[in-house]
């Protein structure tokens, strides 16, 4: 079942800040780690490490992503699970937007849209 | 005159990402640097360095802040100028929210509200 990532993977997702507009999550895992399927709202991502991951969508599709530290991306609302298939930790800040936007009604890519 | 920080201080504020929901700015300065007065919308801040700054409000008030690297804060919409009064660079990611919220109508503190 899809769920809040702080419930599906509480060892990896920590709430860094929350108010009525946003919730900020800090994600940290290690090579080989996998997450349980979970849901993200429209979010900004900022990468604190360079990493390589395989993302699995709810429809059985998958996508490999390799992202450098210091990258800002947009994660459109989606359900997915992730697998750290690289040799480095994945360390990411997610700024979740609580106000839905028009953009969230469009189908988006699996994983982030990078700047 | 108050202004967009990418106009008032284009050498320090860079646009890292923008869509219809958010604009993400990367701020970088060095010890002794000062900014021209500028306006921020409601924003999430994430600090990439530890730093010490003196903030000057539009009303002539000021506040010194000392913040550790890896801190998430909420910057309520405000007009201010800043002065790096420490011995380290100030390096911060700002996620500016384009949708106004109820919170932005409340008077907020000068500088960030830290988690």
Backbone of each chain as ProteinMPNN parsed JSONL, in Angstrom:
{"seq_chain_A": "XXXXXXXXXXXXXXXXXXXXXXXXXXXXXXXXXXXXXXXXXXXXXXXXXXXXXXXXXXXXXXXXXXXXXXXXXXXXXXXXXXXXXXXXXXXXXXXXXXXXXXXXXXXXXXXXXXX", "coords_chain_A": {"N_chain_A": [[0.849, -1.204, 0.0], [0.469, 2.193, -0.79], [1.978, 4.953, 0.86], [2.681, 7.475, 3.328], [6.017, 8.53, 3.221], [7.414, 8.782, 5.621], [6.183, 6.97, 7.156], [6.341, 4.593, 5.717], [9.078, 4.216, 5.452], [10.566, 4.848, 7.946], [13.128, 4.848, 9.007], [14.683, 6.078, 7.155], [13.528, 8.454, 6.165], [13.183, 11.598, 7.587], [11.394, 14.116, 9.344], [12.222, 17.403, 8.889], [11.221, 19.933, 9.115], [8.044, 21.55, 9.492], [5.114, 23.268, 8.502], [1.998, 25.028, 7.839], [2.196, 25.238, 5.105], [4.266, 23.803, 3.947], [6.14, 20.676, 4.118], [9.227, 19.564, 5.19], [11.475, 17.093, 4.332], [14.218, 15.035, 5.275], [16.191, 12.781, 3.618], [18.057, 9.835, 3.955], [20.091, 7.239, 2.914], [21.948, 4.135, 2.384], [24.355, 2.437, 0.235], [22.774, -0.164, -1.581], [20.461, -0.147, -0.085], [16.847, -0.253, 0.042], [13.627, 1.222, -0.557], [10.252, 0.977, 0.681], [7.227, 0.948, -1.255], [5.888, 4.19, -1.672], [4.242, 7.434, -1.331], [4.75, 10.607, -2.843], [3.966, 14.062, -2.547], [3.779, 16.916, -4.846], [7.02, 18.138, -5.022], [10.066, 19.903, -4.202], [13.358, 18.859, -4.791], [16.56, 18.681, -3.302], [19.819, 17.737, -3.753], [22.148, 16.362, -1.523], [24.169, 14.601, -1.732], [26.034, 12.786, -4.264], [24.549, 10.33, -6.28], [23.259, 7.067, -7.343], [20.326, 5.588, -8.474], [17.662, 3.171, -8.737], [14.396, 3.56, -9.723], [11.106, 2.462, -9.041], [7.983, 2.428, -10.467], [4.408, 2.669, -9.72], [3.113, 1.287, -11.678], [4.725, -0.729, -12.487], [6.763, 0.089, -14.082], [10.194, 1.189, -14.536], [13.028, 3.298, -13.748], [16.327, 4.369, -14.133], [18.307, 6.617, -12.318], [20.911, 9.033, -12.142], [22.456, 11.273, -10.179], [24.073, 14.317, -9.445], [25.623, 15.714, -6.505], [24.294, 18.697, -5.057], [22.313, 19.334, -6.819], [19.276, 20.735, -7.945], [15.968, 19.668, -8.201], [12.672, 18.919, -9.545], [10.131, 17.078, -8.198], [7.433, 15.643, -9.407], [4.163, 14.904, -8.094], [3.88, 11.555, -7.106], [3.833, 7.93, -6.952], [6.148, 5.666, -5.8], [8.94, 3.353, -5.485], [12.304, 3.046, -4.282], [15.731, 2.144, -5.04], [18.936, 2.02, -3.931], [21.405, 1.791, -6.072], [23.998, 2.411, -6.382], [27.365, 3.334, -5.303], [27.426, 5.041, -3.209], [26.077, 6.948, -0.436], [22.646, 7.991, -0.496], [21.528, 11.177, -0.137], [19.221, 13.492, 0.497], [17.255, 16.48, 0.421], [13.83, 17.054, 0.672], [11.354, 19.307, -0.205], [8.172, 19.384, 0.461], [5.174, 20.401, -1.079], [2.222, 21.677, 0.26], [-0.015, 22.863, -0.828], [-2.062, 22.017, -3.469], [-1.316, 22.12, -6.976], [-1.976, 23.13, -10.395], [-0.185, 21.755, -11.897], [0.119, 19.317, -10.645], [-1.877, 17.718, -11.527], [-1.238, 16.797, -13.969], [0.119, 14.034, -15.788], [3.247, 12.947, -14.695], [6.845, 12.441, -15.09], [8.498, 9.434, -13.988], [10.29, 9.775, -11.085], [12.619, 12.562, -10.631], [12.325, 15.764, -12.34], [14.921, 17.361, -13.744], [16.779, 20.412, -13.32]], "CA_chain_A": [[0.0, 0.0, 0.0], [1.212, 3.454, -0.826], [1.867, 5.567, 2.172], [3.6, 8.553, 3.67], [7.356, 7.923, 3.337], [7.877, 8.731, 7.012], [5.589, 5.761, 7.727], [6.813, 3.405, 4.988], [10.528, 4.073, 5.649], [10.885, 5.815, 9.012], [14.569, 4.877, 9.286], [15.369, 6.833, 6.099], [12.901, 9.769, 5.986], [12.959, 12.325, 8.837], [10.79, 15.439, 9.166], [13.151, 18.454, 9.321], [10.452, 21.161, 9.364], [6.674, 21.479, 8.966], [4.095, 24.261, 8.863], [0.772, 24.797, 7.059], [2.47, 25.385, 3.674], [5.269, 22.832, 3.475], [6.814, 19.773, 5.038], [10.572, 19.327, 4.671], [11.989, 15.783, 4.727], [15.612, 14.691, 4.983], [16.294, 11.36, 3.288], [19.433, 9.314, 3.964], [20.254, 5.783, 2.897], [23.285, 3.642, 2.085], [24.355, 1.559, -0.941], [22.037, -1.415, -1.433], [19.18, 0.059, 0.608], [15.635, -0.122, -0.766], [12.459, 1.743, 0.164], [8.923, 0.409, 0.426], [6.449, 1.867, -2.095], [5.353, 5.316, -0.905], [3.705, 8.527, -2.157], [5.255, 11.972, -2.664], [3.253, 15.161, -3.204], [4.682, 17.788, -5.608], [8.124, 18.474, -4.114], [11.396, 20.291, -4.658], [14.44, 18.027, -4.26], [17.923, 19.216, -3.369], [20.675, 16.59, -3.433], [23.325, 16.635, -0.684], [25.21, 13.652, -2.154], [25.904, 12.24, -5.617], [24.047, 8.96, -6.075], [22.649, 6.343, -8.473], [19.177, 4.865, -7.936], [16.632, 2.626, -9.623], [13.063, 3.877, -9.215], [10.059, 1.565, -9.519], [6.678, 3.078, -10.422], [3.28, 1.843, -9.284], [2.644, 0.499, -12.829], [5.723, -1.728, -12.843], [7.843, 0.69, -14.868], [11.34, 1.572, -13.72], [13.924, 4.289, -14.368], [17.569, 4.587, -13.384], [18.724, 8.018, -12.283], [22.229, 9.296, -11.564], [22.34, 12.7, -9.897], [25.216, 14.905, -8.749], [25.385, 16.537, -5.315], [24.083, 20.113, -5.348], [21.332, 19.455, -7.903], [17.889, 21.027, -7.588], [15.02, 19.042, -9.128], [11.244, 18.968, -9.231], [9.558, 15.738, -8.155], [5.981, 15.741, -9.49], [3.486, 13.948, -7.216], [3.987, 10.203, -7.649], [4.012, 6.771, -6.085], [7.294, 4.894, -6.292], [9.889, 2.799, -4.525], [13.654, 3.318, -4.785], [16.791, 1.206, -4.691], [20.262, 2.628, -4.068], [22.197, 0.828, -6.846], [25.338, 2.973, -6.543], [28.372, 3.061, -4.283], [27.44, 6.166, -2.267], [24.824, 7.232, 0.238], [21.716, 8.961, -1.085], [21.197, 12.16, 0.9], [18.383, 14.437, -0.253], [16.23, 17.276, 1.094], [12.584, 17.209, -0.068], [10.403, 20.317, 0.276], [6.847, 18.973, -0.015], [4.205, 21.502, -1.121], [0.909, 21.218, 0.743], [-1.078, 23.395, -1.681], [-1.994, 21.372, -4.776], [-1.252, 23.034, -8.117], [-2.451, 22.578, -11.659], [0.834, 20.842, -12.398], [0.043, 17.998, -10.024], [-2.895, 16.924, -12.203], [-0.659, 16.266, -15.199], [0.988, 12.888, -15.546], [4.647, 13.378, -14.69], [7.792, 11.348, -15.254], [8.939, 8.729, -12.794], [11.49, 10.435, -10.571], [12.673, 14.017, -10.719], [12.648, 16.552, -13.526], [16.097, 18.106, -13.281], [16.879, 21.766, -13.885]], "C_chain_A": [[0.875, 1.24, 0.0], [0.974, 4.211, 0.462], [2.821, 6.76, 2.257], [5.001, 7.946, 3.851], [7.897, 7.897, 4.761], [7.249, 7.549, 7.756], [6.156, 4.506, 7.059], [8.291, 3.132, 5.28], [11.026, 5.047, 6.716], [12.362, 5.878, 9.368], [15.316, 5.764, 8.292], [14.812, 8.247, 5.921], [12.631, 10.401, 7.352], [12.328, 13.682, 8.518], [11.741, 16.485, 9.748], [12.404, 19.723, 9.708], [9.041, 20.931, 8.843], [5.877, 22.683, 9.425], [2.874, 24.015, 7.969], [0.995, 24.845, 5.555], [3.347, 24.264, 3.114], [5.589, 21.817, 4.567], [8.161, 19.479, 4.401], [11.069, 17.995, 5.235], [13.471, 15.692, 4.391], [15.669, 13.189, 4.778], [17.756, 10.944, 3.303], [19.396, 7.798, 3.9], [21.679, 5.444, 2.502], [23.222, 2.693, 0.885], [23.647, 0.232, -0.654], [20.681, -1.252, -0.767], [18.024, 0.196, -0.381], [14.519, 0.469, 0.089], [11.223, 0.922, -0.198], [8.155, 1.418, -0.429], [5.793, 2.933, -1.224], [4.938, 6.429, -1.851], [4.389, 9.84, -1.807], [4.246, 12.955, -3.244], [4.245, 15.931, -4.083], [5.757, 18.323, -4.663], [9.316, 19.038, -4.872], [12.386, 19.341, -4.005], [15.734, 18.815, -4.317], [18.859, 18.104, -2.9], [21.911, 17.024, -2.645], [24.452, 15.645, -0.96], [25.012, 13.361, -3.639], [25.49, 10.782, -5.452], [23.481, 8.389, -7.371], [21.535, 5.474, -7.901], [18.347, 4.26, -9.057], [15.279, 2.88, -8.969], [12.042, 2.946, -9.854], [8.717, 2.265, -9.362], [5.583, 2.106, -10.018], [2.802, 0.932, -10.413], [3.655, -0.553, -13.263], [6.843, -1.185, -13.718], [9.016, 1.016, -13.951], [12.208, 2.549, -14.497], [15.164, 4.403, -13.495], [17.929, 6.061, -13.444], [20.092, 8.119, -11.619], [22.295, 10.811, -11.394], [23.547, 13.158, -9.079], [24.768, 15.647, -7.491], [25.195, 17.993, -5.747], [23.113, 20.352, -6.487], [19.954, 19.768, -7.332], [16.99, 20.383, -8.625], [13.598, 19.224, -8.653], [10.726, 17.549, -9.286], [8.044, 15.885, -8.228], [5.34, 14.632, -8.654], [3.485, 12.562, -7.846], [4.132, 9.162, -6.548], [5.187, 5.982, -6.64], [8.009, 4.211, -5.123], [11.267, 3.009, -5.124], [14.655, 2.309, -4.266], [18.122, 1.904, -4.954], [21.167, 1.608, -4.751], [23.618, 1.34, -7.08], [26.253, 2.607, -5.397], [28.429, 4.145, -3.215], [26.083, 6.287, -1.59], [23.947, 8.11, -0.653], [21.281, 9.884, 0.046], [20.494, 13.32, 0.201], [17.457, 15.188, 0.698], [15.013, 17.372, 0.167], [11.759, 18.317, 0.582], [9.055, 19.976, -0.347], [5.897, 20.172, 0.031], [2.832, 20.982, -0.704], [-0.244, 21.726, -0.115], [-1.0, 22.731, -3.043], [-1.987, 22.413, -5.884], [-1.796, 22.359, -9.347], [-1.491, 21.506, -12.142], [0.656, 19.43, -11.856], [-1.023, 17.12, -10.678], [-2.394, 16.339, -13.522], [0.123, 15.003, -14.88], [2.439, 13.35, -15.637], [5.556, 12.192, -14.895], [8.032, 10.641, -13.925], [10.237, 9.386, -12.335], [11.493, 11.909, -10.885], [12.812, 14.538, -12.146], [13.78, 17.471, -13.099], [16.215, 19.425, -14.013], [17.815, 21.756, -15.095]], "O_chain_A": [[1.884, 1.316, 0.701], [-0.092, 4.12, 1.071], [3.642, 6.999, 1.372], [5.153, 6.951, 4.56], [8.753, 7.072, 5.078], [7.704, 7.166, 8.833], [6.417, 3.499, 7.716], [8.715, 1.978, 5.349], [11.806, 5.955, 6.427], [12.81, 6.856, 9.967], [16.453, 6.16, 8.548], [15.562, 9.154, 5.559], [11.935, 9.816, 8.182], [12.691, 14.321, 7.531], [12.036, 16.468, 10.943], [12.886, 20.503, 10.53], [8.85, 20.204, 7.868], [5.948, 23.079, 10.588], [2.724, 22.929, 7.408], [0.083, 24.528, 4.792], [3.19, 23.84, 1.97], [5.352, 22.046, 5.754], [8.235, 19.178, 3.21], [11.086, 17.788, 6.448], [13.923, 16.199, 3.364], [15.252, 12.415, 5.641], [18.603, 11.627, 2.727], [18.753, 7.147, 4.724], [22.513, 6.328, 2.309], [22.147, 2.196, 0.552], [23.885, -0.408, 0.371], [19.834, -2.138, -0.875], [18.198, 0.696, -1.492], [14.466, 0.251, 1.299], [11.168, 0.267, -1.24], [8.408, 2.62, -0.336], [5.219, 2.631, -0.178], [5.244, 6.379, -3.043], [4.587, 10.156, -0.634], [3.716, 12.713, -4.328], [5.437, 15.627, -4.066], [5.439, 18.897, -3.622], [9.549, 18.698, -6.032], [12.28, 19.046, -2.815], [15.978, 19.541, -5.281], [18.715, 17.59, -1.791], [22.628, 17.939, -3.051], [25.569, 15.828, -0.477], [23.956, 13.651, -4.202], [26.013, 10.077, -4.589], [23.256, 9.103, -8.348], [21.758, 4.714, -6.959], [18.328, 4.766, -10.179], [15.036, 2.481, -7.83], [12.1, 2.672, -11.053], [8.345, 2.655, -8.255], [5.787, 0.893, -9.977], [2.158, -0.084, -10.153], [3.469, -1.202, -14.292], [7.772, -1.915, -14.061], [8.852, 1.108, -12.734], [12.145, 2.627, -15.724], [15.069, 4.517, -12.273], [17.862, 6.68, -14.506], [20.396, 7.397, -10.67], [22.197, 11.548, -12.375], [23.98, 12.48, -8.148], [23.646, 16.151, -7.433], [25.847, 18.464, -6.679], [23.082, 21.44, -7.062], [19.517, 19.149, -6.362], [17.229, 20.54, -9.822], [13.346, 19.627, -7.518], [10.863, 16.879, -10.309], [7.415, 16.217, -7.223], [5.906, 13.547, -8.521], [3.122, 12.418, -9.014], [4.491, 9.455, -5.407], [5.215, 5.664, -7.829], [7.721, 4.461, -3.953], [11.398, 3.138, -6.341], [14.469, 1.7, -3.212], [18.396, 2.328, -6.077], [21.644, 0.671, -4.111], [24.36, 0.771, -7.881], [25.969, 1.696, -4.618], [29.357, 4.177, -2.407], [25.074, 5.797, -2.096], [24.454, 8.882, -1.467], [20.737, 9.437, 1.055], [21.102, 14.04, -0.591], [16.94, 14.616, 1.658], [15.156, 17.733, -1.001], [11.495, 18.273, 1.784], [8.818, 20.241, -1.526], [5.817, 20.873, 1.04], [2.341, 19.986, -1.236], [-1.316, 21.121, -0.145], [0.019, 22.856, -3.723], [-2.59, 23.476, -5.74], [-2.049, 21.154, -9.346], [-1.896, 20.493, -12.712], [1.0, 18.456, -12.526], [-1.076, 15.917, -10.423], [-3.052, 15.487, -14.118], [0.73, 14.906, -13.814], [2.806, 14.07, -16.565], [5.097, 11.05, -14.879], [7.787, 11.208, -12.861], [11.174, 9.531, -13.12], [10.492, 12.453, -11.351], [13.337, 13.861, -13.031], [13.611, 18.276, -12.184], [15.809, 19.552, -15.169], [18.034, 22.797, -15.714]]}, "seq_chain_B": "XXXXXXXXXXXXXXXXXXXXXXXXXXXXXXXXXXXXXXXXXXXXXXXXXXXXXXXXXXXXXXXXXXXXXXXXXXXXXXXXXXXXXXXXXXXXXXXXXXXXXXXXXXXXXXXXXXX", "coords_chain_B": {"N_chain_B": [[15.269, 50.965, -2.923], [13.056, 48.273, -2.618], [13.467, 44.971, -3.898], [13.6, 42.229, -6.227], [15.781, 39.708, -5.18], [17.543, 38.611, -7.035], [17.896, 40.645, -8.727], [18.73, 42.768, -7.123], [21.081, 41.791, -6.005], [22.748, 40.306, -7.968], [25.175, 38.977, -8.161], [25.275, 37.313, -6.025], [22.876, 35.881, -5.634], [21.51, 33.187, -7.345], [19.356, 31.714, -9.774], [18.285, 28.509, -9.337], [16.319, 26.773, -10.086], [13.051, 26.878, -11.567], [9.511, 26.88, -11.677], [5.902, 26.911, -12.141], [5.112, 26.86, -9.518], [7.15, 27.208, -7.655], [10.255, 29.008, -7.007], [13.658, 28.383, -6.965], [16.426, 29.51, -5.247], [19.97, 29.89, -5.126], [22.134, 31.047, -2.766], [25.211, 32.669, -2.262], [27.825, 34.024, -0.429], [30.689, 35.865, 0.899], [32.815, 36.347, 3.814], [32.218, 39.525, 5.251], [30.784, 40.521, 3.126], [27.923, 42.367, 1.915], [24.39, 42.695, 1.353], [22.132, 44.453, -0.844], [19.07, 46.089, 0.055], [16.264, 43.943, -0.228], [13.451, 41.907, -1.325], [11.863, 39.024, 0.003], [9.632, 36.372, -0.806], [7.38, 34.172, 1.079], [9.378, 31.542, 2.16], [11.267, 28.469, 2.162], [14.293, 27.826, 3.828], [17.456, 26.287, 3.415], [20.432, 25.574, 4.928], [23.698, 25.451, 3.659], [26.141, 26.023, 4.629], [27.754, 26.907, 7.755], [27.114, 29.949, 9.404], [27.314, 33.514, 10.274], [25.297, 36.3, 10.55], [24.204, 39.717, 10.177], [21.045, 41.053, 10.077], [19.1, 43.546, 8.519], [16.121, 45.212, 8.9], [13.314, 46.674, 7.064], [12.302, 48.661, 8.63], [14.355, 49.698, 10.071], [15.133, 48.121, 12.132], [17.254, 45.547, 13.541], [18.808, 42.283, 13.506], [20.877, 39.772, 14.783], [21.95, 36.703, 13.49], [22.951, 33.327, 13.949], [23.747, 30.473, 12.388], [23.803, 26.969, 11.944], [25.316, 24.756, 9.509], [23.218, 22.664, 7.487], [20.739, 23.232, 8.49], [17.242, 23.583, 8.5], [14.977, 26.151, 7.816], [12.224, 28.512, 8.111], [11.459, 31.231, 6.201], [9.573, 33.897, 6.63], [7.669, 36.0, 4.435], [9.38, 38.977, 3.68], [11.134, 42.144, 3.83], [14.493, 42.897, 3.657], [17.997, 43.53, 4.384], [21.273, 42.071, 4.329], [24.277, 41.246, 6.184], [27.312, 39.698, 6.125], [28.77, 38.871, 8.93], [30.483, 37.104, 9.978], [33.121, 34.584, 9.939], [32.989, 32.893, 7.825], [31.824, 31.648, 4.624], [28.479, 32.41, 3.541], [26.143, 30.163, 2.588], [23.32, 29.208, 1.094], [20.242, 27.578, 0.297], [17.238, 28.713, -1.045], [13.841, 28.028, -1.16], [11.416, 29.445, -2.789], [7.996, 30.139, -2.35], [5.368, 30.365, -4.625], [2.614, 30.519, -4.374], [0.564, 32.471, -2.41], [0.025, 32.307, 1.129], [-2.084, 32.03, 4.068], [-0.441, 32.457, 6.194], [1.394, 34.339, 5.32], [0.272, 36.771, 5.707], [0.487, 37.433, 8.284], [2.383, 39.337, 10.64], [5.81, 38.685, 10.64], [8.88, 37.43, 12.142], [12.053, 39.156, 11.843], [14.236, 37.742, 9.6], [14.915, 34.15, 9.687], [12.596, 31.67, 10.934], [13.51, 29.125, 12.924], [13.63, 25.544, 12.864]], "CA_chain_B": [[14.01, 50.352, -3.325], [13.04, 46.826, -2.436], [13.488, 44.37, -5.226], [13.929, 40.821, -6.352], [17.196, 39.575, -4.813], [18.383, 38.309, -8.212], [18.176, 41.944, -9.353], [19.479, 43.629, -6.193], [22.393, 41.186, -5.728], [22.87, 39.215, -8.948], [26.429, 38.232, -7.981], [25.153, 36.401, -4.875], [21.668, 35.054, -5.773], [21.352, 32.558, -8.659], [18.165, 30.87, -9.905], [18.678, 27.11, -9.552], [15.171, 26.068, -10.677], [11.808, 27.638, -11.475], [8.311, 26.48, -12.417], [4.765, 27.766, -11.763], [4.834, 26.705, -8.084], [8.296, 27.604, -6.825], [11.539, 29.395, -7.586], [14.708, 27.988, -6.032], [17.603, 30.367, -5.352], [21.176, 29.53, -4.388], [22.819, 32.26, -2.3], [26.588, 32.449, -1.793], [28.66, 35.223, -0.246], [31.932, 35.668, 1.635], [32.874, 37.198, 5.011], [32.27, 40.959, 4.998], [29.852, 40.916, 2.055], [26.613, 42.909, 2.297], [23.405, 42.749, 0.271], [21.247, 45.604, -0.968], [17.73, 45.723, 0.533], [15.514, 43.16, -1.22], [12.232, 41.281, -0.792], [11.667, 37.576, -0.124], [8.315, 35.806, -0.501], [7.474, 33.038, 2.005], [10.406, 30.645, 1.603], [12.026, 27.523, 2.976], [15.74, 27.981, 3.737], [18.283, 25.175, 3.86], [21.791, 26.127, 4.99], [24.784, 24.569, 3.207], [27.316, 26.382, 5.431], [27.486, 27.559, 9.041], [27.428, 31.367, 9.181], [26.821, 34.52, 11.216], [24.874, 37.452, 9.75], [23.362, 40.777, 10.752], [19.957, 41.377, 9.157], [18.523, 44.879, 8.716], [14.755, 45.273, 8.398], [12.917, 47.906, 6.372], [11.95, 49.662, 9.648], [15.545, 50.111, 10.795], [15.474, 47.146, 13.163], [18.259, 44.584, 13.095], [18.866, 41.035, 14.275], [22.017, 38.925, 14.451], [21.623, 35.28, 13.48], [24.084, 32.409, 13.788], [23.044, 29.264, 11.97], [24.668, 25.845, 11.585], [25.071, 24.045, 8.249], [22.258, 21.57, 7.59], [19.55, 23.692, 9.203], [16.075, 23.97, 7.718], [14.227, 27.231, 8.454], [11.127, 29.128, 7.379], [11.642, 32.669, 6.096], [8.311, 34.519, 6.251], [7.838, 37.093, 3.467], [9.952, 40.138, 4.336], [12.116, 42.999, 3.162], [15.663, 43.048, 4.523], [19.336, 43.467, 3.822], [22.083, 41.223, 5.2], [25.711, 41.507, 6.254], [28.049, 38.538, 6.619], [29.639, 39.39, 9.993], [31.255, 35.981, 10.511], [34.396, 34.235, 9.304], [32.742, 31.824, 6.847], [30.856, 31.958, 3.574], [27.071, 32.074, 3.731], [25.706, 29.377, 1.422], [21.938, 28.86, 1.464], [19.219, 27.322, -0.724], [15.91, 29.238, -0.742], [12.718, 27.575, -1.994], [10.386, 30.494, -2.711], [6.656, 29.661, -2.69], [4.661, 31.356, -5.448], [1.227, 30.658, -3.932], [0.527, 33.097, -1.1], [-0.729, 31.581, 2.148], [-2.591, 32.837, 5.173], [0.677, 32.786, 7.082], [2.174, 35.479, 4.85], [-0.385, 38.012, 6.1], [0.85, 37.704, 9.673], [3.726, 39.894, 10.767], [6.752, 37.639, 11.023], [10.145, 37.935, 12.679], [13.122, 39.449, 10.898], [15.055, 36.551, 9.438], [14.221, 32.881, 9.662], [12.107, 30.914, 12.088], [14.242, 27.861, 12.794], [12.887, 24.383, 13.353]], "C_chain_B": [[14.097, 48.845, -3.122], [12.882, 46.162, -3.79], [13.716, 42.877, -5.103], [15.42, 40.656, -6.03], [18.104, 39.222, -5.994], [18.664, 39.581, -9.015], [19.051, 42.804, -8.439], [20.902, 43.122, -5.989], [22.642, 40.003, -6.665], [24.161, 38.417, -8.831], [26.306, 37.18, -6.88], [23.951, 35.445, -4.994], [21.556, 34.522, -7.199], [20.073, 31.718, -8.659], [18.613, 29.448, -10.229], [17.576, 26.328, -10.249], [13.974, 26.984, -10.592], [10.71, 26.939, -12.26], [7.147, 27.355, -11.917], [4.465, 27.743, -10.267], [5.92, 27.311, -7.201], [9.384, 28.247, -7.678], [12.582, 29.046, -6.544], [15.937, 28.856, -6.298], [18.757, 29.754, -4.574], [21.894, 30.834, -4.06], [24.219, 31.905, -1.833], [27.278, 33.792, -1.629], [29.866, 34.865, 0.609], [31.959, 36.62, 2.83], [33.021, 38.674, 4.631], [31.29, 41.433, 3.937], [28.528, 41.438, 2.632], [25.688, 42.866, 1.083], [22.678, 44.083, 0.297], [19.86, 45.163, -0.48], [16.947, 45.033, -0.587], [14.344, 42.474, -0.529], [12.253, 39.779, -1.027], [10.189, 37.258, 0.021], [8.486, 34.729, 0.58], [8.378, 31.975, 1.393], [10.868, 29.632, 2.64], [13.499, 27.804, 2.739], [16.402, 26.671, 4.135], [19.734, 25.636, 3.802], [22.831, 25.077, 4.597], [26.098, 24.902, 3.905], [26.836, 26.857, 6.794], [27.902, 29.014, 8.884], [26.835, 32.243, 10.276], [26.52, 35.776, 10.403], [24.132, 38.469, 10.61], [22.33, 41.16, 9.693], [19.379, 42.74, 9.528], [17.142, 44.906, 8.095], [14.45, 46.616, 7.756], [12.617, 49.025, 7.369], [13.162, 50.124, 10.457], [15.926, 49.177, 11.927], [16.568, 46.22, 12.625], [18.249, 43.372, 14.012], [20.096, 40.267, 13.821], [21.569, 37.468, 14.5], [22.897, 34.471, 13.265], [23.459, 31.046, 13.529], [24.055, 28.214, 11.533], [24.329, 25.301, 10.197], [24.077, 22.916, 8.48], [20.999, 21.936, 8.354], [18.439, 24.043, 8.212], [15.335, 25.055, 8.482], [13.121, 27.726, 7.55], [11.376, 30.624, 7.387], [10.313, 33.28, 5.683], [8.586, 35.723, 5.348], [8.324, 38.348, 4.178], [10.916, 40.885, 3.429], [13.287, 43.154, 4.117], [16.939, 43.198, 3.699], [20.176, 42.659, 4.8], [23.554, 41.559, 5.099], [26.372, 40.272, 6.852], [29.081, 39.041, 7.624], [30.481, 38.276, 10.619], [32.532, 35.752, 9.73], [34.241, 33.168, 8.218], [31.782, 32.323, 5.784], [29.437, 31.689, 4.088], [26.61, 31.388, 2.458], [24.353, 28.764, 1.77], [21.113, 28.574, 0.205], [17.889, 27.901, -0.231], [14.897, 28.623, -1.702], [11.592, 28.575, -1.798], [9.039, 29.91, -3.155], [5.913, 30.74, -3.467], [3.217, 31.551, -5.024], [1.211, 31.306, -2.563], [-0.321, 32.28, -0.138], [-1.219, 32.53, 3.216], [-1.438, 33.333, 6.033], [1.393, 34.06, 6.647], [1.528, 36.812, 5.222], [-0.091, 38.373, 7.56], [2.199, 38.398, 9.711], [4.672, 38.802, 11.253], [8.004, 38.25, 11.598], [11.086, 38.32, 11.547], [14.009, 38.22, 10.815], [14.24, 35.299, 9.613], [13.65, 32.473, 11.022], [12.713, 29.536, 11.959], [13.467, 26.734, 13.427], [13.303, 24.055, 14.781]], "O_chain_B": [[15.117, 48.228, -3.431], [12.256, 46.702, -4.702], [13.985, 42.347, -4.025], [16.242, 41.401, -6.563], [19.302, 39.503, -5.959], [19.549, 39.603, -9.871], [19.979, 43.473, -8.893], [21.827, 43.916, -5.818], [22.736, 38.857, -6.227], [24.243, 37.3, -9.342], [27.124, 36.263, -6.8], [24.012, 34.317, -4.503], [21.513, 35.299, -8.152], [19.747, 31.084, -7.656], [19.24, 29.205, -11.26], [17.849, 25.337, -10.926], [13.869, 27.785, -9.663], [10.939, 26.461, -13.371], [7.376, 28.416, -11.336], [3.645, 28.53, -9.794], [5.638, 27.857, -6.134], [9.434, 28.064, -8.894], [12.42, 29.373, -5.369], [16.427, 28.929, -7.425], [18.563, 29.174, -3.505], [22.22, 31.622, -4.948], [24.399, 30.941, -1.088], [27.32, 34.6, -2.557], [30.045, 33.711, 0.997], [31.208, 37.595, 2.86], [33.851, 39.025, 3.792], [30.995, 42.625, 3.858], [28.081, 41.002, 3.693], [26.132, 42.983, -0.059], [22.617, 44.755, 1.326], [19.515, 43.986, -0.59], [16.963, 45.473, -1.737], [14.257, 42.46, 0.699], [12.612, 39.312, -2.108], [9.535, 37.823, 0.898], [9.614, 34.407, 0.955], [8.176, 31.557, 0.253], [10.86, 29.904, 3.84], [13.923, 27.999, 1.6], [15.966, 26.014, 5.08], [20.214, 26.044, 2.744], [22.846, 23.966, 5.128], [27.066, 24.151, 3.79], [25.659, 27.171, 6.971], [28.943, 29.291, 8.289], [26.002, 31.817, 11.075], [27.373, 36.262, 9.66], [23.52, 38.13, 11.624], [22.676, 41.538, 8.574], [19.193, 43.047, 10.705], [16.993, 44.653, 6.899], [15.216, 47.571, 7.883], [12.666, 50.202, 7.012], [13.008, 50.865, 11.428], [16.924, 49.403, 12.611], [16.779, 46.123, 11.416], [17.752, 43.424, 15.137], [20.337, 40.123, 12.623], [20.891, 37.05, 15.438], [23.791, 34.864, 12.516], [22.722, 30.529, 14.368], [25.031, 28.517, 10.847], [23.18, 25.38, 9.762], [24.084, 22.282, 9.535], [20.271, 21.058, 8.816], [18.678, 24.718, 7.211], [15.085, 24.902, 9.677], [13.083, 27.401, 6.363], [11.492, 31.229, 8.453], [9.943, 33.202, 4.512], [9.615, 36.384, 5.484], [7.737, 38.747, 5.184], [11.429, 40.366, 2.437], [13.088, 43.509, 5.278], [16.944, 43.015, 2.481], [19.833, 42.568, 5.979], [24.027, 42.078, 4.088], [26.03, 39.851, 7.957], [30.127, 39.567, 7.245], [31.112, 38.473, 11.657], [32.971, 36.607, 8.961], [35.23, 32.607, 7.745], [31.031, 33.276, 5.993], [29.23, 30.844, 4.959], [26.679, 31.966, 1.373], [24.262, 27.9, 2.643], [21.269, 29.241, -0.818], [17.464, 27.604, 0.886], [15.073, 28.688, -2.918], [10.901, 28.562, -0.779], [8.948, 29.269, -4.202], [5.833, 31.888, -3.029], [2.637, 32.609, -5.269], [1.787, 30.755, -1.625], [-1.282, 31.631, -0.553], [-0.818, 33.693, 3.263], [-1.447, 34.458, 6.532], [1.937, 34.785, 7.48], [2.148, 37.865, 5.075], [-0.387, 39.48, 8.008], [3.075, 38.087, 8.903], [4.347, 38.073, 12.191], [8.178, 39.467, 11.548], [10.928, 37.856, 10.418], [14.478, 37.713, 11.834], [13.012, 35.358, 9.682], [14.139, 32.865, 12.081], [12.455, 28.841, 10.976], [12.738, 26.929, 14.399], [12.788, 23.106, 15.372]]}, "name": "protein", "num_of_chains": 2, "seq": "XXXXXXXXXXXXXXXXXXXXXXXXXXXXXXXXXXXXXXXXXXXXXXXXXXXXXXXXXXXXXXXXXXXXXXXXXXXXXXXXXXXXXXXXXXXXXXXXXXXXXXXXXXXXXXXXXXXXXXXXXXXXXXXXXXXXXXXXXXXXXXXXXXXXXXXXXXXXXXXXXXXXXXXXXXXXXXXXXXXXXXXXXXXXXXXXXXXXXXXXXXXXXXXXXXXXXXXXXXXXXXXXXXXXXX"}
